[in-house]
Structure formats: structure tokens, C-alpha cells
Amino acid sequence: MIKDAQYWSKWFWGSFFADWLARVQDDQGGVFDALDVEGKPDTTSGKTLLSQARTLFTLSHVALLSGDQGLVEIARKQAKFLDNFRKSPGLYRCKVNRNGSLTGNSGDEVARSYDQTFVILGLVTWNKVSPSIEVSTLINECWKALKTDLTDPASGLLLNDESGINTDPAQNPHMHLYEACLQAFRMTQDAMWLTYAADLRKVGLRYFMDESSGSITEFLTSDLEPLEGAAGQRREVGHQCEWAWLLLEEADLAKDTSLISAAERLIAFADKHGFAQDGDLKGAVFDAVSTSGLTVEDRFLLWPQTEAIKILSTLHKAGEPFAGDRAQRLLCLVFVRWFANRPYFCNQLDIGGNSLWDETLTRLMYHLVLALSEGSKAGLWPDVPAKILD
């Protein structure tokens, strides 16, 4: 049997996803944050908001695509477990114990803007699956908290947390809140969310777009200047792909072709510098490069591969030659290298294809299902089937 992209997509939805979901669910509520190299959870570990909120999105997203009622009920339980993180209207602590109780550690009580963006993403998608006034209220409260407690009024940039001290502002929460707003528009068709998305995009590009190289920088100093030296020149390739995908998504949803040029610059930068040109991982996305194109981290996290698949799928839909073939080859590479001979998948490989990080991180399923669903939307492999759970 030829194990092409069609095969791997059918395998993922036909057996892998349901098996992973059964293993990662916890009878004490929510999901385990990770499985070890043997596919077993750490039952002594707590649970992070990031993993739980992303999982709510993942379950809701797949439930919408498939219509599988079993997934709807699991998503309902996941949404309920998220309540354990809520510490005040709109603000969510970053970690709880396995059963949802408070850890007692002050660091776990922090509300981080990065995590909160996935609360929005998860809740707006869940509210499409199972609409309720209660969830709509939670969405509005979280948005209000992000714009008041977690936004610097002077710059409009998101703060890292509610402490008000914004050391090294990061592009990442802006990108994911931008993503959440675009998803909210898809789910509701409320134009307000497109306005919110446009505002975030403008702030994000204003501060983080490096016009000289056509790339997105990761962090700024507290004075909103680029970091000095190599740190300021470091670029994560996956984020170039992710921003480009979002810009093209907004261009499509808002019918605004002016956004395409910025996306094209990011794609050009990633395409020129970010993909391995030879070796066992030819075609895979490096973790990080410099603005001059030097490979500064010749390692391969799983999530950047999925972001490349998403943007290549989008380019294929737009008629870009060879983009579809590249997306299919990269999907096959992911399953052969990151999945093969493992209970589930690992997180990071070295240049020779050896595992550097064996854990199966639950939060990565959000990346994987989006890559697979974007490829199916582009007609590159089969759609999500109507029945996923037995």
C-alpha cells in the first residue's frame, strides 16, 4: 500500500485520533497535558489552561466538521472543566491540580494573555457547537479582560500577564488573539469580530513586522525596540507561516486584498530561508533562522510543520503551482518522522531525524487538526469523516 497523504489522512481520522483521545482523557476531568514516550500520562502532574483551552477548540472544531455527537459530549465536559481556571470574570489562572483544584502556588494563579487567547478560541468554537447565553457571557467577559487588564493603554500591545509589567513584549499573544477573532467571525458572522481582528493585526504588524527583512520578530524590549544582537535577528519560521495564513484568511473573510502583500513577504522569507534543502528531513521547517537567512536552530519542532502545511494548502487553493505537492509531501514526512514507531508522536527532531523531545504534548493536537482540516478544505486529502468515535 502506498502511504501517501490520502492514506495518512484516513489513518489519522480512522484510528489515531480516537485512540489518542481515549488515552489523553482523565477521569478526574479535562485531559492530561502530555503522554510520555510509552504513551502513558503523568498522573501526578497538574493541568495547564493552555492545554485545556486548546483541547476545547480541537474537540469543538472536529465536532463541527464531523457532526460526531460523541465528540460533542466530550467537548461539553471539557468546557465544564475550563471553569476551574476562572478566577474572576474574564480572567483565568494558568494552572490547576489534576482534579481542577487550586495548586496553592502563586505562579499558577497568574492570568497570561497568551493563554487567554485560546480561551476565546475554544469558547467561540464551542458556542457554535452548543450555543448558550452562559458561554456567550464568558466570551464577552474574557474579551473585556483582555482589553482592560491585559492591554497596555499607551501602545495597545497585549501585556504578558495582569501584573502590568511588560518585559519583552511578544508577538505570539497578538497573533493568537487575531486568530481567535477571525474564528469568532466565522462562527458568528458578527462584523464586530472582523473589526477586532483588523485592530489586532494593525498593532501586531506595526510593532513586530521587520520591514527590512519582511519577517515577524518574536520579542521587543520594554521600550518597544528590537532586541540587540542575535536575539533581535532570530525568526521562528513557523510564525512567519502562521501570520501569513492569518493575513490571507482575513483578506478572504473581509474581502480586503491589501493584506496580501504583507502575507507574500512573510511567505517569501520563510520559503527562502526556512525549509531544509537536503538530508533526511528535506522539506521540513527549521525552528529558527536569522534575518540574513542563516539557520540558527537546525532542529525541527512538530508545530512549525503544521503551520507550513496550512499556508501551503491556502496557496494551493489560490492556484500556486507546486504548493499542493509540497503540502502533501510535508504531511507524509510528519507522519513518517514524528509519528512512526511511537505510540503517538514526539515533539522535536534533530537534523538526523532523532528525537530530542519525546513527549506527546496535548496542546499540539490543535496544530495537527488545523493542518489536516486546511488540507482537506483545499482538496489535498479526504475530509474529516462523519463518524470518528466508535
Contacts in CASP RR format, 6 or more apart in sequence:
PFRMAT RR
TARGET T0000
AUTHOR 0000-0000-0000
METHOD contacts of the structure
MODEL  1
MIKDAQYWSKWFWGSFFADWLARVQDDQGGVFDALDVEGKPDTTSGKTLL
SQARTLFTLSHVALLSGDQGLVEIARKQAKFLDNFRKSPGLYRCKVNRNG
SLTGNSGDEVARSYDQTFVILGLVTWNKVSPSIEVSTLINECWKALKTDL
TDPASGLLLNDESGINTDPAQNPHMHLYEACLQAFRMTQDAMWLTYAADL
RKVGLRYFMDESSGSITEFLTSDLEPLEGAAGQRREVGHQCEWAWLLLEE
ADLAKDTSLISAAERLIAFADKHGFAQDGDLKGAVFDAVSTSGLTVEDRF
LLWPQTEAIKILSTLHKAGEPFAGDRAQRLLCLVFVRWFANRPYFCNQLD
IGGNSLWDETLTRLMYHLVLALSEGSKAGLWPDVPAKILD
1 7 0 8 1.000
3 332 0 8 1.000
3 335 0 8 1.000
3 336 0 8 1.000
4 328 0 8 1.000
4 332 0 8 1.000
5 327 0 8 1.000
5 328 0 8 1.000
5 329 0 8 1.000
5 331 0 8 1.000
5 332 0 8 1.000
5 380 0 8 1.000
5 381 0 8 1.000
6 381 0 8 1.000
6 382 0 8 1.000
8 331 0 8 1.000
8 332 0 8 1.000
8 335 0 8 1.000
8 381 0 8 1.000
9 331 0 8 1.000
9 372 0 8 1.000
9 376 0 8 1.000
9 381 0 8 1.000
9 382 0 8 1.000
10 382 0 8 1.000
11 335 0 8 1.000
12 335 0 8 1.000
12 368 0 8 1.000
12 372 0 8 1.000
13 372 0 8 1.000
13 382 0 8 1.000
13 384 0 8 1.000
13 385 0 8 1.000
13 388 0 8 1.000
14 385 0 8 1.000
14 388 0 8 1.000
16 344 0 8 1.000
17 62 0 8 1.000
17 369 0 8 1.000
17 388 0 8 1.000
18 388 0 8 1.000
18 389 0 8 1.000
18 390 0 8 1.000
20 344 0 8 1.000
20 360 0 8 1.000
20 365 0 8 1.000
21 74 0 8 1.000
21 389 0 8 1.000
23 35 0 8 1.000
23 39 0 8 1.000
23 41 0 8 1.000
23 344 0 8 1.000
24 31 0 8 1.000
24 32 0 8 1.000
24 35 0 8 1.000
24 41 0 8 1.000
24 362 0 8 1.000
25 31 0 8 1.000
25 32 0 8 1.000
25 74 0 8 1.000
26 32 0 8 1.000
26 41 0 8 1.000
26 47 0 8 1.000
26 98 0 8 1.000
28 98 0 8 1.000
28 99 0 8 1.000
28 100 0 8 1.000
29 77 0 8 1.000
29 81 0 8 1.000
29 99 0 8 1.000
29 100 0 8 1.000
30 47 0 8 1.000
30 52 0 8 1.000
30 55 0 8 1.000
30 77 0 8 1.000
30 78 0 8 1.000
30 81 0 8 1.000
31 47 0 8 1.000
31 51 0 8 1.000
31 52 0 8 1.000
31 55 0 8 1.000
31 78 0 8 1.000
31 362 0 8 1.000
32 41 0 8 1.000
32 42 0 8 1.000
32 43 0 8 1.000
32 45 0 8 1.000
32 47 0 8 1.000
32 362 0 8 1.000
33 45 0 8 1.000
33 46 0 8 1.000
33 47 0 8 1.000
33 48 0 8 1.000
33 51 0 8 1.000
33 361 0 8 1.000
33 362 0 8 1.000
33 363 0 8 1.000
34 41 0 8 1.000
34 42 0 8 1.000
34 45 0 8 1.000
34 359 0 8 1.000
34 360 0 8 1.000
34 361 0 8 1.000
34 362 0 8 1.000
35 41 0 8 1.000
35 343 0 8 1.000
35 344 0 8 1.000
35 359 0 8 1.000
35 360 0 8 1.000
35 362 0 8 1.000
36 42 0 8 1.000
36 358 0 8 1.000
36 359 0 8 1.000
36 360 0 8 1.000
37 342 0 8 1.000
37 343 0 8 1.000
37 346 0 8 1.000
37 358 0 8 1.000
37 359 0 8 1.000
38 343 0 8 1.000
39 343 0 8 1.000
39 344 0 8 1.000
39 360 0 8 1.000
43 98 0 8 1.000
44 98 0 8 1.000
45 98 0 8 1.000
46 95 0 8 1.000
46 96 0 8 1.000
46 97 0 8 1.000
46 98 0 8 1.000
46 103 0 8 1.000
47 95 0 8 1.000
47 96 0 8 1.000
47 97 0 8 1.000
47 98 0 8 1.000
47 100 0 8 1.000
48 94 0 8 1.000
48 95 0 8 1.000
48 115 0 8 1.000
48 363 0 8 1.000
49 82 0 8 1.000
49 85 0 8 1.000
49 92 0 8 1.000
49 93 0 8 1.000
49 94 0 8 1.000
49 95 0 8 1.000
49 112 0 8 1.000
49 115 0 8 1.000
49 118 0 8 1.000
49 119 0 8 1.000
50 94 0 8 1.000
50 114 0 8 1.000
50 115 0 8 1.000
50 118 0 8 1.000
50 363 0 8 1.000
51 361 0 8 1.000
51 362 0 8 1.000
51 363 0 8 1.000
52 78 0 8 1.000
52 81 0 8 1.000
52 82 0 8 1.000
52 85 0 8 1.000
53 82 0 8 1.000
53 92 0 8 1.000
53 115 0 8 1.000
53 118 0 8 1.000
53 119 0 8 1.000
53 121 0 8 1.000
53 122 0 8 1.000
54 118 0 8 1.000
54 121 0 8 1.000
54 122 0 8 1.000
54 362 0 8 1.000
54 363 0 8 1.000
54 365 0 8 1.000
54 366 0 8 1.000
55 78 0 8 1.000
55 362 0 8 1.000
55 363 0 8 1.000
55 365 0 8 1.000
55 366 0 8 1.000
56 75 0 8 1.000
56 78 0 8 1.000
56 79 0 8 1.000
56 82 0 8 1.000
56 122 0 8 1.000
56 123 0 8 1.000
56 125 0 8 1.000
56 126 0 8 1.000
57 118 0 8 1.000
57 121 0 8 1.000
57 122 0 8 1.000
57 125 0 8 1.000
57 126 0 8 1.000
57 366 0 8 1.000
58 365 0 8 1.000
58 366 0 8 1.000
58 369 0 8 1.000
59 71 0 8 1.000
59 74 0 8 1.000
59 75 0 8 1.000
59 78 0 8 1.000
60 75 0 8 1.000
60 122 0 8 1.000
60 125 0 8 1.000
60 126 0 8 1.000
60 128 0 8 1.000
60 129 0 8 1.000
61 125 0 8 1.000
61 369 0 8 1.000
61 370 0 8 1.000
61 373 0 8 1.000
62 68 0 8 1.000
62 71 0 8 1.000
62 369 0 8 1.000
62 373 0 8 1.000
62 384 0 8 1.000
62 388 0 8 1.000
63 70 0 8 1.000
63 71 0 8 1.000
63 72 0 8 1.000
63 75 0 8 1.000
63 129 0 8 1.000
64 125 0 8 1.000
64 128 0 8 1.000
64 129 0 8 1.000
65 373 0 8 1.000
65 383 0 8 1.000
65 384 0 8 1.000
66 384 0 8 1.000
66 385 0 8 1.000
66 386 0 8 1.000
66 387 0 8 1.000
66 388 0 8 1.000
67 386 0 8 1.000
68 386 0 8 1.000
68 387 0 8 1.000
68 388 0 8 1.000
68 389 0 8 1.000
70 389 0 8 1.000
71 388 0 8 1.000
71 389 0 8 1.000
72 129 0 8 1.000
72 130 0 8 1.000
75 126 0 8 1.000
75 129 0 8 1.000
75 130 0 8 1.000
76 130 0 8 1.000
79 123 0 8 1.000
79 126 0 8 1.000
79 135 0 8 1.000
81 100 0 8 1.000
82 92 0 8 1.000
82 119 0 8 1.000
82 123 0 8 1.000
84 96 0 8 1.000
84 100 0 8 1.000
84 101 0 8 1.000
85 92 0 8 1.000
85 93 0 8 1.000
85 94 0 8 1.000
85 96 0 8 1.000
86 92 0 8 1.000
86 93 0 8 1.000
86 138 0 8 1.000
87 93 0 8 1.000
87 109 0 8 1.000
87 111 0 8 1.000
88 145 0 8 1.000
89 141 0 8 1.000
89 144 0 8 1.000
89 145 0 8 1.000
90 116 0 8 1.000
90 138 0 8 1.000
90 141 0 8 1.000
90 142 0 8 1.000
90 144 0 8 1.000
90 145 0 8 1.000
91 111 0 8 1.000
91 116 0 8 1.000
91 145 0 8 1.000
91 149 0 8 1.000
91 162 0 8 1.000
92 111 0 8 1.000
92 115 0 8 1.000
92 116 0 8 1.000
92 119 0 8 1.000
92 142 0 8 1.000
93 102 0 8 1.000
93 108 0 8 1.000
93 109 0 8 1.000
93 110 0 8 1.000
93 111 0 8 1.000
94 107 0 8 1.000
94 108 0 8 1.000
94 109 0 8 1.000
94 110 0 8 1.000
94 111 0 8 1.000
94 112 0 8 1.000
94 115 0 8 1.000
95 103 0 8 1.000
95 105 0 8 1.000
95 107 0 8 1.000
95 108 0 8 1.000
96 102 0 8 1.000
96 103 0 8 1.000
96 108 0 8 1.000
97 103 0 8 1.000
102 108 0 8 1.000
102 109 0 8 1.000
110 161 0 8 1.000
110 162 0 8 1.000
110 163 0 8 1.000
111 145 0 8 1.000
111 149 0 8 1.000
111 150 0 8 1.000
111 161 0 8 1.000
111 162 0 8 1.000
112 160 0 8 1.000
112 161 0 8 1.000
112 173 0 8 1.000
113 146 0 8 1.000
113 150 0 8 1.000
113 158 0 8 1.000
113 159 0 8 1.000
113 160 0 8 1.000
113 161 0 8 1.000
113 173 0 8 1.000
113 177 0 8 1.000
114 160 0 8 1.000
114 170 0 8 1.000
114 172 0 8 1.000
114 173 0 8 1.000
114 176 0 8 1.000
116 142 0 8 1.000
116 145 0 8 1.000
116 146 0 8 1.000
116 150 0 8 1.000
116 173 0 8 1.000
117 146 0 8 1.000
117 173 0 8 1.000
117 176 0 8 1.000
117 177 0 8 1.000
117 179 0 8 1.000
117 180 0 8 1.000
118 176 0 8 1.000
118 180 0 8 1.000
118 366 0 8 1.000
119 142 0 8 1.000
120 139 0 8 1.000
120 142 0 8 1.000
120 143 0 8 1.000
120 146 0 8 1.000
120 177 0 8 1.000
120 180 0 8 1.000
120 181 0 8 1.000
120 184 0 8 1.000
121 176 0 8 1.000
121 179 0 8 1.000
121 180 0 8 1.000
121 183 0 8 1.000
122 180 0 8 1.000
123 135 0 8 1.000
123 138 0 8 1.000
123 139 0 8 1.000
123 142 0 8 1.000
124 139 0 8 1.000
124 180 0 8 1.000
124 183 0 8 1.000
124 184 0 8 1.000
124 187 0 8 1.000
124 188 0 8 1.000
125 183 0 8 1.000
125 187 0 8 1.000
126 135 0 8 1.000
127 135 0 8 1.000
127 136 0 8 1.000
127 139 0 8 1.000
127 187 0 8 1.000
128 187 0 8 1.000
128 188 0 8 1.000
139 184 0 8 1.000
143 196 0 8 1.000
146 158 0 8 1.000
146 177 0 8 1.000
149 162 0 8 1.000
150 158 0 8 1.000
150 159 0 8 1.000
150 161 0 8 1.000
150 162 0 8 1.000
151 157 0 8 1.000
151 158 0 8 1.000
151 159 0 8 1.000
152 158 0 8 1.000
152 159 0 8 1.000
152 164 0 8 1.000
152 166 0 8 1.000
155 203 0 8 1.000
155 207 0 8 1.000
155 224 0 8 1.000
156 203 0 8 1.000
157 166 0 8 1.000
157 169 0 8 1.000
157 174 0 8 1.000
157 203 0 8 1.000
157 204 0 8 1.000
157 207 0 8 1.000
157 224 0 8 1.000
158 169 0 8 1.000
158 173 0 8 1.000
158 174 0 8 1.000
158 177 0 8 1.000
159 165 0 8 1.000
159 166 0 8 1.000
159 169 0 8 1.000
160 166 0 8 1.000
160 167 0 8 1.000
160 168 0 8 1.000
160 169 0 8 1.000
160 170 0 8 1.000
160 173 0 8 1.000
166 222 0 8 1.000
167 222 0 8 1.000
168 219 0 8 1.000
168 220 0 8 1.000
168 221 0 8 1.000
168 222 0 8 1.000
168 227 0 8 1.000
169 207 0 8 1.000
169 219 0 8 1.000
169 220 0 8 1.000
169 222 0 8 1.000
169 224 0 8 1.000
170 218 0 8 1.000
170 219 0 8 1.000
171 204 0 8 1.000
171 207 0 8 1.000
171 208 0 8 1.000
171 216 0 8 1.000
171 217 0 8 1.000
171 218 0 8 1.000
171 219 0 8 1.000
171 239 0 8 1.000
172 218 0 8 1.000
172 239 0 8 1.000
174 200 0 8 1.000
174 203 0 8 1.000
174 204 0 8 1.000
174 208 0 8 1.000
175 204 0 8 1.000
175 239 0 8 1.000
175 242 0 8 1.000
175 243 0 8 1.000
175 246 0 8 1.000
177 200 0 8 1.000
178 197 0 8 1.000
178 200 0 8 1.000
178 201 0 8 1.000
178 204 0 8 1.000
178 246 0 8 1.000
178 250 0 8 1.000
179 246 0 8 1.000
181 193 0 8 1.000
181 194 0 8 1.000
181 196 0 8 1.000
181 197 0 8 1.000
181 200 0 8 1.000
182 193 0 8 1.000
182 194 0 8 1.000
182 197 0 8 1.000
182 246 0 8 1.000
182 249 0 8 1.000
182 250 0 8 1.000
182 253 0 8 1.000
184 190 0 8 1.000
184 193 0 8 1.000
184 196 0 8 1.000
185 191 0 8 1.000
185 193 0 8 1.000
185 194 0 8 1.000
185 197 0 8 1.000
185 253 0 8 1.000
186 253 0 8 1.000
194 250 0 8 1.000
194 253 0 8 1.000
194 254 0 8 1.000
197 250 0 8 1.000
197 254 0 8 1.000
198 250 0 8 1.000
198 254 0 8 1.000
201 246 0 8 1.000
201 247 0 8 1.000
201 250 0 8 1.000
201 259 0 8 1.000
205 262 0 8 1.000
207 220 0 8 1.000
207 224 0 8 1.000
208 216 0 8 1.000
208 217 0 8 1.000
208 218 0 8 1.000
208 220 0 8 1.000
209 215 0 8 1.000
209 216 0 8 1.000
209 217 0 8 1.000
209 262 0 8 1.000
210 216 0 8 1.000
210 217 0 8 1.000
210 226 0 8 1.000
210 291 0 8 1.000
212 291 0 8 1.000
213 235 0 8 1.000
213 269 0 8 1.000
213 291 0 8 1.000
213 292 0 8 1.000
214 265 0 8 1.000
214 266 0 8 1.000
214 268 0 8 1.000
214 269 0 8 1.000
215 235 0 8 1.000
215 240 0 8 1.000
215 265 0 8 1.000
215 266 0 8 1.000
215 269 0 8 1.000
215 291 0 8 1.000
216 235 0 8 1.000
216 239 0 8 1.000
216 240 0 8 1.000
216 243 0 8 1.000
216 266 0 8 1.000
217 226 0 8 1.000
217 227 0 8 1.000
217 232 0 8 1.000
217 235 0 8 1.000
218 232 0 8 1.000
218 234 0 8 1.000
218 235 0 8 1.000
218 236 0 8 1.000
218 239 0 8 1.000
219 227 0 8 1.000
219 231 0 8 1.000
219 232 0 8 1.000
220 226 0 8 1.000
220 227 0 8 1.000
221 227 0 8 1.000
226 232 0 8 1.000
230 290 0 8 1.000
230 296 0 8 1.000
233 290 0 8 1.000
233 291 0 8 1.000
233 292 0 8 1.000
234 288 0 8 1.000
234 289 0 8 1.000
234 290 0 8 1.000
234 296 0 8 1.000
235 269 0 8 1.000
235 288 0 8 1.000
235 289 0 8 1.000
235 290 0 8 1.000
235 291 0 8 1.000
236 287 0 8 1.000
236 288 0 8 1.000
236 304 0 8 1.000
237 270 0 8 1.000
237 273 0 8 1.000
237 274 0 8 1.000
237 275 0 8 1.000
237 285 0 8 1.000
237 286 0 8 1.000
237 287 0 8 1.000
237 288 0 8 1.000
237 289 0 8 1.000
237 304 0 8 1.000
237 308 0 8 1.000
238 270 0 8 1.000
238 285 0 8 1.000
238 303 0 8 1.000
238 304 0 8 1.000
238 307 0 8 1.000
238 308 0 8 1.000
239 307 0 8 1.000
240 266 0 8 1.000
240 267 0 8 1.000
240 269 0 8 1.000
240 270 0 8 1.000
241 266 0 8 1.000
241 267 0 8 1.000
241 270 0 8 1.000
241 285 0 8 1.000
241 304 0 8 1.000
241 307 0 8 1.000
241 308 0 8 1.000
241 310 0 8 1.000
241 311 0 8 1.000
242 307 0 8 1.000
242 310 0 8 1.000
242 311 0 8 1.000
243 263 0 8 1.000
243 266 0 8 1.000
244 263 0 8 1.000
244 264 0 8 1.000
244 266 0 8 1.000
244 267 0 8 1.000
244 270 0 8 1.000
244 311 0 8 1.000
245 263 0 8 1.000
245 307 0 8 1.000
245 310 0 8 1.000
245 311 0 8 1.000
245 314 0 8 1.000
245 374 0 8 1.000
247 259 0 8 1.000
247 260 0 8 1.000
247 262 0 8 1.000
247 263 0 8 1.000
247 266 0 8 1.000
248 259 0 8 1.000
248 260 0 8 1.000
248 263 0 8 1.000
248 311 0 8 1.000
248 314 0 8 1.000
248 318 0 8 1.000
249 314 0 8 1.000
250 256 0 8 1.000
250 259 0 8 1.000
251 257 0 8 1.000
251 258 0 8 1.000
251 259 0 8 1.000
251 260 0 8 1.000
251 263 0 8 1.000
267 311 0 8 1.000
267 315 0 8 1.000
270 285 0 8 1.000
270 308 0 8 1.000
270 311 0 8 1.000
272 293 0 8 1.000
273 289 0 8 1.000
273 293 0 8 1.000
273 295 0 8 1.000
274 285 0 8 1.000
274 286 0 8 1.000
274 289 0 8 1.000
274 293 0 8 1.000
274 295 0 8 1.000
275 283 0 8 1.000
275 284 0 8 1.000
275 285 0 8 1.000
275 286 0 8 1.000
275 308 0 8 1.000
276 282 0 8 1.000
276 283 0 8 1.000
276 284 0 8 1.000
276 285 0 8 1.000
276 286 0 8 1.000
276 300 0 8 1.000
276 351 0 8 1.000
277 283 0 8 1.000
279 351 0 8 1.000
279 352 0 8 1.000
280 337 0 8 1.000
280 352 0 8 1.000
280 353 0 8 1.000
281 300 0 8 1.000
281 333 0 8 1.000
281 337 0 8 1.000
281 349 0 8 1.000
281 351 0 8 1.000
281 352 0 8 1.000
281 353 0 8 1.000
283 326 0 8 1.000
283 329 0 8 1.000
283 330 0 8 1.000
283 333 0 8 1.000
284 300 0 8 1.000
284 305 0 8 1.000
284 330 0 8 1.000
284 333 0 8 1.000
284 337 0 8 1.000
285 300 0 8 1.000
285 304 0 8 1.000
285 305 0 8 1.000
285 307 0 8 1.000
285 308 0 8 1.000
286 295 0 8 1.000
286 297 0 8 1.000
286 298 0 8 1.000
286 299 0 8 1.000
286 300 0 8 1.000
286 304 0 8 1.000
287 297 0 8 1.000
287 298 0 8 1.000
287 299 0 8 1.000
287 300 0 8 1.000
287 301 0 8 1.000
287 304 0 8 1.000
287 348 0 8 1.000
288 295 0 8 1.000
288 296 0 8 1.000
288 297 0 8 1.000
289 295 0 8 1.000
289 296 0 8 1.000
289 297 0 8 1.000
290 296 0 8 1.000
298 350 0 8 1.000
298 351 0 8 1.000
299 348 0 8 1.000
299 349 0 8 1.000
299 350 0 8 1.000
299 351 0 8 1.000
299 356 0 8 1.000
300 348 0 8 1.000
300 349 0 8 1.000
300 350 0 8 1.000
300 351 0 8 1.000
300 353 0 8 1.000
301 347 0 8 1.000
301 348 0 8 1.000
301 357 0 8 1.000
302 334 0 8 1.000
302 338 0 8 1.000
302 345 0 8 1.000
302 346 0 8 1.000
302 347 0 8 1.000
302 348 0 8 1.000
302 364 0 8 1.000
302 367 0 8 1.000
302 368 0 8 1.000
303 364 0 8 1.000
303 367 0 8 1.000
305 330 0 8 1.000
305 333 0 8 1.000
305 334 0 8 1.000
305 338 0 8 1.000
305 371 0 8 1.000
306 334 0 8 1.000
306 367 0 8 1.000
306 368 0 8 1.000
306 370 0 8 1.000
306 371 0 8 1.000
307 367 0 8 1.000
307 371 0 8 1.000
308 327 0 8 1.000
308 330 0 8 1.000
309 327 0 8 1.000
309 330 0 8 1.000
309 331 0 8 1.000
309 334 0 8 1.000
309 371 0 8 1.000
309 374 0 8 1.000
309 375 0 8 1.000
310 370 0 8 1.000
310 371 0 8 1.000
310 374 0 8 1.000
310 375 0 8 1.000
312 323 0 8 1.000
312 324 0 8 1.000
312 326 0 8 1.000
312 327 0 8 1.000
312 330 0 8 1.000
313 323 0 8 1.000
313 324 0 8 1.000
313 327 0 8 1.000
313 371 0 8 1.000
313 374 0 8 1.000
313 375 0 8 1.000
313 377 0 8 1.000
313 378 0 8 1.000
313 380 0 8 1.000
314 374 0 8 1.000
314 378 0 8 1.000
315 323 0 8 1.000
315 324 0 8 1.000
316 323 0 8 1.000
316 324 0 8 1.000
316 327 0 8 1.000
316 375 0 8 1.000
316 378 0 8 1.000
316 379 0 8 1.000
316 380 0 8 1.000
317 377 0 8 1.000
317 378 0 8 1.000
324 378 0 8 1.000
324 380 0 8 1.000
327 375 0 8 1.000
327 378 0 8 1.000
327 380 0 8 1.000
328 380 0 8 1.000
328 381 0 8 1.000
331 371 0 8 1.000
331 372 0 8 1.000
331 380 0 8 1.000
331 381 0 8 1.000
337 349 0 8 1.000
337 353 0 8 1.000
338 345 0 8 1.000
338 346 0 8 1.000
338 349 0 8 1.000
339 345 0 8 1.000
342 358 0 8 1.000
342 360 0 8 1.000
343 360 0 8 1.000
344 360 0 8 1.000
345 360 0 8 1.000
345 364 0 8 1.000
346 355 0 8 1.000
346 357 0 8 1.000
346 358 0 8 1.000
346 359 0 8 1.000
346 360 0 8 1.000
347 356 0 8 1.000
347 357 0 8 1.000
347 358 0 8 1.000
347 359 0 8 1.000
347 360 0 8 1.000
347 361 0 8 1.000
347 364 0 8 1.000
348 355 0 8 1.000
348 356 0 8 1.000
348 357 0 8 1.000
349 355 0 8 1.000
349 356 0 8 1.000
350 356 0 8 1.000
372 381 0 8 1.000
372 384 0 8 1.000
373 384 0 8 1.000
375 381 0 8 1.000
376 382 0 8 1.000
376 383 0 8 1.000
376 384 0 8 1.000
END
